[in-house]
Amino acid sequence: MRRIPGSEATGATTWSAADVGDLTGRVALVTGANSGIGYAVAGTLAAHGAHVILACRDGERARRARDRLESELERSSLELLHLDLADLASIRRAAAAVLATHARLDLLVNNAGVMGTPYRQTADGFELQMATNHLGHFALTGLLLDRIVTTEHSRVVTVSSHLHHIGRLRLGDVGGTAPRNTWVTYGTTKLANLLFTAELARRLTAARLPTLAVATHPGWTRSNLAANGAALRTNRVRRKLARAAGRTLGQSAAGGALPVLCAATSSSVHSGAYLGPARFFGLAGAPRLARPGRRARDAMAAAALWSASEELTGVRYSVPAPV
């Protein structure tokens, strides 16, 4: 069952983790792999033979995740990498470590994120959600891209969200120095994920490079994302409610991981595609092609965001803008 789910011609909604296929010899890097969707993605990739780099900010949680995966899987090849996406220096160190130890990088999964955090600036002067969810992944991808594009059948998969629809990009303040509603900010970071993927796909295609850039969203998934955001708040009731919601609502992390795994491994996925769950208005179910919101389809905004992101991060991509 290797068809892309949601084909208008077939109505297929049957893709599952069993369709991932043999990944022996391939190297994958998954950000935020210590829990939730990242953990599920890393485990499935490793179970199918890939060597998986667990790129995480918290070293102790990463070690526990690795140990748990090794106990759950019949076979696994796992590696820990310290990565704080809210810190450009950490990103540069992590990228340098990967380039020094791996001659290939088949798959980069930009999964890690924070959501609903109170306004906070990082050491680099960016708003925390924008730094982590977009600018950090933009910098990481750019620093690793030369290794990725020289690896046959490679892909960059970036996890967005349904909430990109509420995002409002301010090109004069991509770094988010001016405080605004935390949920609009989160939605804006997810809009940025889609614009980044679209522009990366355009640049790769124009450069005649076979590497694919694909975006996904997990639907409504049980995870600790909301709880992690709430943990930065001082209101105890909000923290408890967010944690309860994260534990009880939505589909499992394994279910939310399916669009990511499909984007990462299906032979039917094209560059620039956007995948999400097929059922309940895209909240759950097997993966299928999804349609980004109008703002996420703005090629001029994508190009402008790209330029701003290069300026803010200091990371220049080796693939030029399409002529």
BALOLUM-981532 format. One record per residue (C-alpha): residue number from 1; residue in three letters; x, y, z. Coordinates in steps of 0.001 Angstrom, whole numbers, plus 500000, padded with zeros to 6 digits. Example, Ala and Ser with C-alpha at 12.3 -4.5 7.8 and 13.67 -1.06 7.14 Angstrom:
BEGIN
pt num:1 residuo:Ala c1:512300 c2:495500 c3:507800
pt num:2 residuo:Ser c1:513670 c2:498940 c3:507140
//
This chain:
BEGIN
pt num:1 residuo:Met c1:500000 c2:500000 c3:500000
pt num:2 residuo:Arg c1:502428 c2:502668 c3:498829
pt num:3 residuo:Arg c1:499925 c2:505066 c3:497290
pt num:4 residuo:Ile c1:499749 c2:508637 c3:498510
pt num:5 residuo:Pro c1:496640 c2:508817 c3:500689
pt num:6 residuo:Gly c1:493847 c2:511087 c3:499617
pt num:7 residuo:Ser c1:494220 c2:510681 c3:495867
pt num:8 residuo:Glu c1:491186 c2:512278 c3:494269
pt num:9 residuo:Ala c1:491119 c2:509487 c3:491727
pt num:10 residuo:Thr c1:491299 c2:506554 c3:494140
pt num:11 residuo:Gly c1:490176 c2:507928 c3:497494
pt num:12 residuo:Ala c1:493082 c2:505982 c3:499016
pt num:13 residuo:Thr c1:493578 c2:506518 c3:502747
pt num:14 residuo:Thr c1:495568 c2:503395 c3:503553
pt num:15 residuo:Trp c1:499178 c2:504511 c3:504043
pt num:16 residuo:Ser c1:500649 c2:503324 c3:507360
pt num:17 residuo:Ala c1:504004 c2:502998 c3:509094
pt num:18 residuo:Ala c1:504293 c2:499514 c3:507598
pt num:19 residuo:Asp c1:504803 c2:501232 c3:504223
pt num:20 residuo:Val c1:508014 c2:502991 c3:505288
pt num:21 residuo:Gly c1:510196 c2:500304 c3:503722
pt num:22 residuo:Asp c1:513812 c2:499316 c3:504285
pt num:23 residuo:Leu c1:516012 c2:502250 c3:505340
pt num:24 residuo:Thr c1:519204 c2:500305 c3:506017
pt num:25 residuo:Gly c1:522273 c2:502456 c3:505406
pt num:26 residuo:Arg c1:520395 c2:505754 c3:505535
pt num:27 residuo:Val c1:521051 c2:508537 c3:508038
pt num:28 residuo:Ala c1:518220 c2:510624 c3:509473
pt num:29 residuo:Leu c1:518303 c2:513588 c3:511842
pt num:30 residuo:Val c1:515128 c2:514300 c3:513829
pt num:31 residuo:Thr c1:514878 c2:517447 c3:515937
pt num:32 residuo:Gly c1:512896 c2:517193 c3:519151
pt num:33 residuo:Ala c1:513176 c2:513400 c3:519075
pt num:34 residuo:Asn c1:512949 c2:512837 c3:522821
pt num:35 residuo:Ser c1:509141 c2:512912 c3:523011
pt num:36 residuo:Gly c1:505846 c2:513069 c3:521138
pt num:37 residuo:Ile c1:505819 c2:513019 c3:517360
pt num:38 residuo:Gly c1:509608 c2:513301 c3:517129
pt num:39 residuo:Tyr c1:510035 c2:510226 c3:519313
pt num:40 residuo:Ala c1:507521 c2:508267 c3:517230
pt num:41 residuo:Val c1:509181 c2:509315 c3:513965
pt num:42 residuo:Ala c1:512667 c2:508474 c3:515238
pt num:43 residuo:Gly c1:511528 c2:505079 c3:516512
pt num:44 residuo:Thr c1:509861 c2:504111 c3:513258
pt num:45 residuo:Leu c1:512810 c2:505212 c3:511131
pt num:46 residuo:Ala c1:515202 c2:503275 c3:513372
pt num:47 residuo:Ala c1:512952 c2:500197 c3:513346
pt num:48 residuo:His c1:513188 c2:500192 c3:509547
pt num:49 residuo:Gly c1:516974 c2:500286 c3:509576
pt num:50 residuo:Ala c1:517973 c2:503957 c3:509511
pt num:51 residuo:His c1:520714 c2:505377 c3:511685
pt num:52 residuo:Val c1:518834 c2:508103 c3:513574
pt num:53 residuo:Ile c1:520377 c2:511181 c3:515152
pt num:54 residuo:Leu c1:518212 c2:512333 c3:518069
pt num:55 residuo:Ala c1:518767 c2:516094 c3:518085
pt num:56 residuo:Cys c1:517473 c2:517430 c3:521401
pt num:57 residuo:Arg c1:517957 c2:520373 c3:523745
pt num:58 residuo:Asp c1:517695 c2:518445 c3:527044
pt num:59 residuo:Gly c1:520491 c2:515890 c3:527290
pt num:60 residuo:Glu c1:518952 c2:513834 c3:530092
pt num:61 residuo:Arg c1:515593 c2:513513 c3:528341
pt num:62 residuo:Ala c1:517399 c2:512587 c3:525143
pt num:63 residuo:Arg c1:519313 c2:509819 c3:526920
pt num:64 residuo:Arg c1:516120 c2:508454 c3:528428
pt num:65 residuo:Ala c1:514456 c2:508512 c3:525014
pt num:66 residuo:Arg c1:517384 c2:506665 c3:523431
pt num:67 residuo:Asp c1:517388 c2:504045 c3:526186
pt num:68 residuo:Arg c1:513637 c2:503562 c3:525849
pt num:69 residuo:Leu c1:513859 c2:503163 c3:522083
pt num:70 residuo:Glu c1:516685 c2:500670 c3:522399
pt num:71 residuo:Ser c1:514585 c2:498615 c3:524814
pt num:72 residuo:Glu c1:511514 c2:498756 c3:522557
pt num:73 residuo:Leu c1:513134 c2:497996 c3:519202
pt num:74 residuo:Glu c1:514546 c2:494709 c3:517964
pt num:75 residuo:Arg c1:517202 c2:496650 c3:516099
pt num:76 residuo:Ser c1:518284 c2:500252 c3:516366
pt num:77 residuo:Ser c1:521161 c2:502567 c3:515522
pt num:78 residuo:Leu c1:520774 c2:505745 c3:517520
pt num:79 residuo:Glu c1:522968 c2:508755 c3:518196
pt num:80 residuo:Leu c1:522491 c2:511736 c3:520496
pt num:81 residuo:Leu c1:523141 c2:515300 c3:519387
pt num:82 residuo:His c1:522793 c2:518338 c3:521613
pt num:83 residuo:Leu c1:520804 c2:520996 c3:519783
pt num:84 residuo:Asp c1:519118 c2:524113 c3:521138
pt num:85 residuo:Leu c1:517212 c2:525616 c3:518226
pt num:86 residuo:Ala c1:516775 c2:528882 c3:520135
pt num:87 residuo:Asp c1:520553 c2:529415 c3:520155
pt num:88 residuo:Leu c1:522420 c2:530020 c3:516891
pt num:89 residuo:Ala c1:525740 c2:529062 c3:518479
pt num:90 residuo:Ser c1:524312 c2:525695 c3:519519
pt num:91 residuo:Ile c1:522955 c2:525163 c3:516011
pt num:92 residuo:Arg c1:526350 c2:525838 c3:514459
pt num:93 residuo:Arg c1:528052 c2:523421 c3:516875
pt num:94 residuo:Ala c1:525487 c2:520717 c3:516177
pt num:95 residuo:Ala c1:525750 c2:521123 c3:512402
pt num:96 residuo:Ala c1:529544 c2:521030 c3:512569
pt num:97 residuo:Ala c1:529396 c2:517804 c3:514587
pt num:98 residuo:Val c1:527114 c2:516156 c3:512022
pt num:99 residuo:Leu c1:529282 c2:517252 c3:509095
pt num:100 residuo:Ala c1:532410 c2:515983 c3:510849
pt num:101 residuo:Thr c1:531009 c2:512511 c3:511530
pt num:102 residuo:His c1:528618 c2:511712 c3:508678
pt num:103 residuo:Ala c1:529456 c2:511520 c3:504993
pt num:104 residuo:Arg c1:525768 c2:511430 c3:504122
pt num:105 residuo:Leu c1:522492 c2:512828 c3:505448
pt num:106 residuo:Asp c1:519460 c2:511288 c3:503785
pt num:107 residuo:Leu c1:516728 c2:512878 c3:505854
pt num:108 residuo:Leu c1:516360 c2:515998 c3:507965
pt num:109 residuo:Val c1:513120 c2:516160 c3:509947
pt num:110 residuo:Asn c1:512518 c2:519676 c3:511302
pt num:111 residuo:Asn c1:510070 c2:518649 c3:514013
pt num:112 residuo:Ala c1:510966 c2:520361 c3:517299
pt num:113 residuo:Gly c1:508879 c2:523286 c3:518451
pt num:114 residuo:Val c1:507418 c2:525306 c3:521289
pt num:115 residuo:Met c1:503849 c2:526573 c3:521447
pt num:116 residuo:Gly c1:501925 c2:529155 c3:523426
pt num:117 residuo:Thr c1:504890 c2:530506 c3:525351
pt num:118 residuo:Pro c1:504838 c2:533915 c3:527020
pt num:119 residuo:Tyr c1:506887 c2:536587 c3:525284
pt num:120 residuo:Arg c1:510581 c2:535943 c3:525726
pt num:121 residuo:Gln c1:513634 c2:536923 c3:523711
pt num:122 residuo:Thr c1:516467 c2:534482 c3:523093
pt num:123 residuo:Ala c1:520166 c2:535298 c3:523496
pt num:124 residuo:Asp c1:520186 c2:536177 c3:519790
pt num:125 residuo:Gly c1:517384 c2:538710 c3:520286
pt num:126 residuo:Phe c1:514545 c2:536716 c3:518667
pt num:127 residuo:Glu c1:511128 c2:535866 c3:520077
pt num:128 residuo:Leu c1:511343 c2:532323 c3:521500
pt num:129 residuo:Gln c1:508705 c2:530644 c3:519320
pt num:130 residuo:Met c1:509981 c2:532193 c3:516096
pt num:131 residuo:Ala c1:513572 c2:531386 c3:517042
pt num:132 residuo:Thr c1:512811 c2:527743 c3:517771
pt num:133 residuo:Asn c1:510155 c2:526881 c3:515223
pt num:134 residuo:His c1:511393 c2:528733 c3:512157
pt num:135 residuo:Leu c1:514720 c2:530567 c3:512414
pt num:136 residuo:Gly c1:516471 c2:527691 c3:514180
pt num:137 residuo:His c1:515349 c2:525155 c3:511616
pt num:138 residuo:Phe c1:516144 c2:527560 c3:508783
pt num:139 residuo:Ala c1:519712 c2:527895 c3:510076
pt num:140 residuo:Leu c1:520135 c2:524170 c3:510710
pt num:141 residuo:Thr c1:518886 c2:523233 c3:507245
pt num:142 residuo:Gly c1:521134 c2:525784 c3:505576
pt num:143 residuo:Leu c1:524221 c2:524617 c3:507456
pt num:144 residuo:Leu c1:523546 c2:520974 c3:506538
pt num:145 residuo:Leu c1:522202 c2:521487 c3:503033
pt num:146 residuo:Asp c1:525407 c2:520779 c3:501105
pt num:147 residuo:Arg c1:525634 c2:517369 c3:502797
pt num:148 residuo:Ile c1:521932 c2:516714 c3:502168
pt num:149 residuo:Val c1:521913 c2:517579 c3:498457
pt num:150 residuo:Thr c1:524927 c2:515347 c3:497791
pt num:151 residuo:Thr c1:523058 c2:512374 c3:499301
pt num:152 residuo:Glu c1:520942 c2:510487 c3:496791
pt num:153 residuo:His c1:517153 c2:510518 c3:497373
pt num:154 residuo:Ser c1:517482 c2:512961 c3:500284
pt num:155 residuo:Arg c1:514662 c2:515002 c3:501803
pt num:156 residuo:Val c1:513979 c2:517898 c3:504155
pt num:157 residuo:Val c1:510671 c2:517476 c3:505999
pt num:158 residuo:Thr c1:509349 c2:520372 c3:508079
pt num:159 residuo:Val c1:506439 c2:520038 c3:510506
pt num:160 residuo:Ser c1:503892 c2:522847 c3:510349
pt num:161 residuo:Ser c1:500397 c2:523047 c3:511865
pt num:162 residuo:His c1:496745 c2:523737 c3:511074
pt num:163 residuo:Leu c1:497261 c2:526916 c3:513084
pt num:164 residuo:His c1:499285 c2:528411 c3:510242
pt num:165 residuo:His c1:495912 c2:529780 c3:509115
pt num:166 residuo:Ile c1:495929 c2:532308 c3:511980
pt num:167 residuo:Gly c1:499513 c2:533404 c3:511316
pt num:168 residuo:Arg c1:500269 c2:536942 c3:510217
pt num:169 residuo:Leu c1:503792 c2:537431 c3:508917
pt num:170 residuo:Arg c1:505383 c2:540829 c3:509561
pt num:171 residuo:Leu c1:508326 c2:541027 c3:507182
pt num:172 residuo:Gly c1:509650 c2:544072 c3:508992
pt num:173 residuo:Asp c1:509891 c2:542086 c3:512227
pt num:174 residuo:Val c1:510474 c2:538415 c3:511364
pt num:175 residuo:Gly c1:512497 c2:537981 c3:514549
pt num:176 residuo:Gly c1:509475 c2:538990 c3:516605
pt num:177 residuo:Thr c1:511037 c2:541761 c3:518656
pt num:178 residuo:Ala c1:507637 c2:543445 c3:519119
pt num:179 residuo:Pro c1:505371 c2:541475 c3:521516
pt num:180 residuo:Arg c1:502052 c2:540197 c3:520151
pt num:181 residuo:Asn c1:499422 c2:537555 c3:520986
pt num:182 residuo:Thr c1:501240 c2:534307 c3:521739
pt num:183 residuo:Trp c1:498890 c2:532167 c3:519616
pt num:184 residuo:Val c1:499153 c2:534475 c3:516613
pt num:185 residuo:Thr c1:502914 c2:534271 c3:517031
pt num:186 residuo:Tyr c1:502771 c2:530480 c3:517088
pt num:187 residuo:Gly c1:500573 c2:530455 c3:513992
pt num:188 residuo:Thr c1:503029 c2:532811 c3:512306
pt num:189 residuo:Thr c1:505912 c2:530423 c3:512981
pt num:190 residuo:Lys c1:503917 c2:527606 c3:511399
pt num:191 residuo:Leu c1:503101 c2:529844 c3:508417
pt num:192 residuo:Ala c1:506830 c2:530509 c3:508159
pt num:193 residuo:Asn c1:507474 c2:526744 c3:508078
pt num:194 residuo:Leu c1:505253 c2:526432 c3:505005
pt num:195 residuo:Leu c1:506690 c2:529464 c3:503239
pt num:196 residuo:Phe c1:510207 c2:528173 c3:503927
pt num:197 residuo:Thr c1:509372 c2:524731 c3:502504
pt num:198 residuo:Ala c1:507800 c2:526221 c3:499386
pt num:199 residuo:Glu c1:510795 c2:528485 c3:498731
pt num:200 residuo:Leu c1:513288 c2:525692 c3:499412
pt num:201 residuo:Ala c1:511422 c2:523425 c3:496987
pt num:202 residuo:Arg c1:511488 c2:526166 c3:494325
pt num:203 residuo:Arg c1:515221 c2:526728 c3:494786
pt num:204 residuo:Leu c1:516079 c2:523028 c3:494703
pt num:205 residuo:Thr c1:514033 c2:522533 c3:491554
pt num:206 residuo:Ala c1:515572 c2:525570 c3:489851
pt num:207 residuo:Ala c1:519060 c2:524257 c3:490706
pt num:208 residuo:Arg c1:518049 c2:520856 c3:489267
pt num:209 residuo:Leu c1:518789 c2:519153 c3:492561
pt num:210 residuo:Pro c1:516740 c2:516005 c3:493304
pt num:211 residuo:Thr c1:516450 c2:516648 c3:497061
pt num:212 residuo:Leu c1:512809 c2:517044 c3:498101
pt num:213 residuo:Ala c1:511447 c2:519695 c3:500475
pt num:214 residuo:Val c1:508116 c2:518616 c3:501987
pt num:215 residuo:Ala c1:505882 c2:520032 c3:504733
pt num:216 residuo:Thr c1:503449 c2:518209 c3:507001
pt num:217 residuo:His c1:501047 c2:518796 c3:509829
pt num:218 residuo:Pro c1:500091 c2:516178 c3:512451
pt num:219 residuo:Gly c1:496461 c2:517165 c3:513025
pt num:220 residuo:Trp c1:495269 c2:517164 c3:516637
pt num:221 residuo:Thr c1:497766 c2:515003 c3:518497
pt num:222 residuo:Arg c1:498378 c2:514111 c3:522121
pt num:223 residuo:Ser c1:501781 c2:515511 c3:522995
pt num:224 residuo:Asn c1:503582 c2:517675 c3:525529
pt num:225 residuo:Leu c1:503875 c2:520639 c3:523159
pt num:226 residuo:Ala c1:501168 c2:522709 c3:524832
pt num:227 residuo:Ala c1:502367 c2:521650 c3:528262
pt num:228 residuo:Asn c1:505905 c2:522739 c3:527500
pt num:229 residuo:Gly c1:504622 c2:526152 c3:526528
pt num:230 residuo:Ala c1:502513 c2:526335 c3:529648
pt num:231 residuo:Ala c1:505481 c2:525320 c3:531781
pt num:232 residuo:Leu c1:507003 c2:528729 c3:531117
pt num:233 residuo:Arg c1:503963 c2:530454 c3:532581
pt num:234 residuo:Thr c1:503478 c2:531386 c3:536203
pt num:235 residuo:Asn c1:499749 c2:530507 c3:536308
pt num:236 residuo:Arg c1:499424 c2:527033 c3:537909
pt num:237 residuo:Val c1:495884 c2:526470 c3:536620
pt num:238 residuo:Arg c1:496916 c2:527145 c3:533021
pt num:239 residuo:Arg c1:499847 c2:524747 c3:533369
pt num:240 residuo:Lys c1:497624 c2:521980 c3:534708
pt num:241 residuo:Leu c1:494947 c2:522479 c3:532056
pt num:242 residuo:Ala c1:497489 c2:522459 c3:529240
pt num:243 residuo:Arg c1:499119 c2:519313 c3:530532
pt num:244 residuo:Ala c1:495762 c2:517567 c3:530939
pt num:245 residuo:Ala c1:494742 c2:518545 c3:527410
pt num:246 residuo:Gly c1:498066 c2:517366 c3:526030
pt num:247 residuo:Arg c1:497658 c2:513967 c3:527668
pt num:248 residuo:Thr c1:494032 c2:513303 c3:526765
pt num:249 residuo:Leu c1:492955 c2:515051 c3:523556
pt num:250 residuo:Gly c1:493586 c2:514083 c3:519969
pt num:251 residuo:Gln c1:495157 c2:511080 c3:518308
pt num:252 residuo:Ser c1:498281 c2:509326 c3:519539
pt num:253 residuo:Ala c1:501768 c2:510575 c3:518788
pt num:254 residuo:Ala c1:502185 c2:507546 c3:516511
pt num:255 residuo:Gly c1:499131 c2:508691 c3:514560
pt num:256 residuo:Gly c1:500423 c2:512254 c3:514344
pt num:257 residuo:Ala c1:503752 c2:510936 c3:513093
pt num:258 residuo:Leu c1:502220 c2:509262 c3:510032
pt num:259 residuo:Pro c1:502158 c2:512368 c3:507776
pt num:260 residuo:Val c1:505792 c2:513028 c3:508697
pt num:261 residuo:Leu c1:506813 c2:509456 c3:507928
pt num:262 residuo:Cys c1:504889 c2:509509 c3:504661
pt num:263 residuo:Ala c1:506566 c2:512766 c3:503655
pt num:264 residuo:Ala c1:509938 c2:511308 c3:504609
pt num:265 residuo:Thr c1:509695 c2:507976 c3:502803
pt num:266 residuo:Ser c1:506872 c2:507669 c3:500261
pt num:267 residuo:Ser c1:508047 c2:507424 c3:496672
pt num:268 residuo:Ser c1:504918 c2:509273 c3:495527
pt num:269 residuo:Val c1:505589 c2:512529 c3:497387
pt num:270 residuo:His c1:506650 c2:515511 c3:495294
pt num:271 residuo:Ser c1:508761 c2:518463 c3:496357
pt num:272 residuo:Gly c1:506699 c2:521303 c3:497816
pt num:273 residuo:Ala c1:503897 c2:518967 c3:498911
pt num:274 residuo:Tyr c1:501999 c2:519448 c3:502160
pt num:275 residuo:Leu c1:500650 c2:516346 c3:503925
pt num:276 residuo:Gly c1:498261 c2:515943 c3:506844
pt num:277 residuo:Pro c1:495681 c2:513545 c3:508298
pt num:278 residuo:Ala c1:492746 c2:512632 c3:506062
pt num:279 residuo:Arg c1:489799 c2:512462 c3:508490
pt num:280 residuo:Phe c1:487801 c2:514834 c3:510707
pt num:281 residuo:Phe c1:488764 c2:517973 c3:508790
pt num:282 residuo:Gly c1:492426 c2:517035 c3:508893
pt num:283 residuo:Leu c1:492577 c2:516345 c3:512623
pt num:284 residuo:Ala c1:493292 c2:512600 c3:512527
pt num:285 residuo:Gly c1:493664 c2:509591 c3:510292
pt num:286 residuo:Ala c1:496021 c2:508318 c3:507618
pt num:287 residuo:Pro c1:498066 c2:510910 c3:505687
pt num:288 residuo:Arg c1:496956 c2:512570 c3:502489
pt num:289 residuo:Leu c1:497809 c2:515660 c3:500487
pt num:290 residuo:Ala c1:496573 c2:518858 c3:502143
pt num:291 residuo:Arg c1:496135 c2:522407 c3:500872
pt num:292 residuo:Pro c1:498012 c2:525212 c3:502627
pt num:293 residuo:Gly c1:496204 c2:528430 c3:503432
pt num:294 residuo:Arg c1:496276 c2:531389 c3:501064
pt num:295 residuo:Arg c1:499066 c2:533211 c3:502921
pt num:296 residuo:Ala c1:501228 c2:530082 c3:502769
pt num:297 residuo:Arg c1:500952 c2:530076 c3:498962
pt num:298 residuo:Asp c1:502362 c2:533601 c3:498539
pt num:299 residuo:Ala c1:505621 c2:533158 c3:496606
pt num:300 residuo:Met c1:506655 c2:536793 c3:497098
pt num:301 residuo:Ala c1:506229 c2:536522 c3:500864
pt num:302 residuo:Ala c1:508219 c2:533267 c3:500841
pt num:303 residuo:Ala c1:511116 c2:534906 c3:499012
pt num:304 residuo:Ala c1:511048 c2:537923 c3:501340
pt num:305 residuo:Leu c1:510945 c2:535682 c3:504426
pt num:306 residuo:Trp c1:513922 c2:533752 c3:503065
pt num:307 residuo:Ser c1:515986 c2:536925 c3:502643
pt num:308 residuo:Ala c1:515053 c2:538146 c3:506117
pt num:309 residuo:Ser c1:515886 c2:534765 c3:507642
pt num:310 residuo:Glu c1:519332 c2:534752 c3:506020
pt num:311 residuo:Glu c1:520019 c2:538219 c3:507390
pt num:312 residuo:Leu c1:518840 c2:537364 c3:510910
pt num:313 residuo:Thr c1:520629 c2:534019 c3:511212
pt num:314 residuo:Gly c1:523734 c2:534804 c3:509180
pt num:315 residuo:Val c1:523266 c2:531506 c3:507325
pt num:316 residuo:Arg c1:523505 c2:531827 c3:503536
pt num:317 residuo:Tyr c1:522167 c2:528974 c3:501443
pt num:318 residuo:Ser c1:524141 c2:527486 c3:498580
pt num:319 residuo:Val c1:521021 c2:527247 c3:496380
pt num:320 residuo:Pro c1:520241 c2:530585 c3:494690
pt num:321 residuo:Ala c1:516801 c2:532096 c3:494211
pt num:322 residuo:Pro c1:514992 c2:530999 c3:491028
pt num:323 residuo:Val c1:515451 c2:533401 c3:488113
//
